[in-house]
Amino acid sequence: MQIAFWSPVHGQTATTSNTVALSVMTALDYRYKTMVTHTHFDKNNLEASLLDKSFLKGDLFDLTDTGIDALSRFCKLNKIDPEMVNNYATTLVKNRLDLLIGTLSTHRELYMQNITDVIDQIITSVKECYEFAMIDVSSGMGGLTKRIIDKSDLVVINLCQSYHVLDEYFENYEKDFKEKNRIYLVSRYDENSRLNIKAIKKVYGVKAIILPIYYSIEFSDAMSIGKSIEFFLKERNCSEQDINYKFIQSIRGTVEKMLIALGVDYSYKCEIGM
């Protein structure tokens, strides 16, 4: 199944952070195989949050036969067997979480043309090879973003406690999602804000599921050095007294709600300590 992570604005709603956190928690908590990727051309922190800096600076740029660029080239010339998608991915958690590295292209038009030509084939192959494909897509509603959203089984709409962002979504975009299976996330959530979830529901008439994602400075720091997975391995079973507890619980609760929204068995969990 395919889950698109989207926001009406760029850089304000922690879309990539939420994509990383939810994909890692899914992989650690459940016995499902997940691929995480993004379709951004502009700078995106997804790879840098999941891979060590030494890999990003060295090995990544030597891997011309991996990632979305290599997969796109292959798809243009061949009919891809879904099982081959694994060959283009980087393993993060064995048999549980793979990363399809985003573009390394420096030519926007060439990238957009190449990916647009083969995106349907890539999506079909990934969905046949993995239980979940989690895709961080560009904000707004460009052609590539719209195609991915239209083919997604669930859209995670990333918002924040800002009237500017909320107005932008509910005035200009909500109509595009009325018929879609969706949940809302309110990122960097502060329950003391006047724009708490109860107020957002009332002001904007939200009927779909809306969930808080609390802020964790330690997770933010871990992302900045490519240690997101290590952070969750250490903190995923933290106590109620831990500084990360509310963040961890909000991520875990959101994963469960995503699985429910997809009609997936959320009791199919890993052993504690995995």
Residue, then its C-alpha position, 0 to 999 in steps of 0.5 A: m500500500q502507498i502512503a503519500f506525505w504532503s503539505p500545502v507549504h514547504g518547510q513549515t510542517a515537518t513533512t520529511s521529519n514525520t515521514v522519517a519517524l513514521s517509516v522507522m517506527t513502522a519498521l521497528d514495531y511491525r512485521y511489515k516490509t516498508m520502503v521510504t523515498h521522496t520525489h523532491f528535486d530541491k534539497n531534501n533531508l530524508e537521506a541525511s536523516l537516515l544515512d551516516k554522513s560519511f556514506l553521504k559524502g563518499d559511497l552514496f555518490d559512487l552508487t550510480d546503480t542505485g536510487i530513483d535515478a538508476l531505477s528510472r533509467f532502467c524502467k525507460l529501457n526495460k520492463i521491470d520485475p517488481e522483485m528487482v526493485n530491491n536491487y535499487a534500494t539501500t537497506l536500513v533495517k534488514n527485511r523491514l525498511d529500505l530507502l530508495i535514494g532520491t535524485l542526484s540530478t542537477h538538471r530539474e527539467l531532465y529529472m522531471q521529464n525522466i521521473t514523470d515518464v516512469i513514475d507509474q511503473i515505479i509505483t506499481s513495482v514498489k507496491e508489489c514488492y513492499e507492504f508499504a511505500m511511504i513517499d515524501v512528495s513536494s508541497g503544493m499540487g504540481g503534476l508529479t505530486k498530484r499523480i502520486i497522491d491520486k495513486s496513494d491508498l492514504v494521504v498524510i496531510n502535514l500541518c502546524q499550529s499556524y493560521h497562515v498554514l491552516d488557512e492555506y490548506f483549508e481555503n485552497y487545497e481541502k477540496d482536492f482531498k475531500e474524496k481521499n482516504r486521509i489523516y491530518l498531522v499537526s507537527r511540533y504540537d504544543e497543547n498549550s497553544r490557542l490552536n490546539i486540536k480541539a480548536i482546529k476542528k472547531v474553526y475549520g470543521v475538520k471531520a477526518i482524523i487529526l493527530p498531534i506530533y510532539y516535538s523532540i529536540e533529541f530526534s531533531d539532533a539525531m536527524s541532523i547526523g543521520k542517526s534517526i534509526e539509532f534514536f528510535l532503537k534507544e527511545r522507542n520504549c522509553s518511560e513516561q518520565d523521559i523527555n521523548y515520551k510524548f513524541i514517541q507516543s504520538i509517533r506510535g499512535t499515528v502509525e497505528k491510526m495509519l494502519i487502521a485507516l488502511g485496513v491493515d492488521y495492527s496487531y502484527k507486531c514485532e517482539i519488544g526489543m527488536 
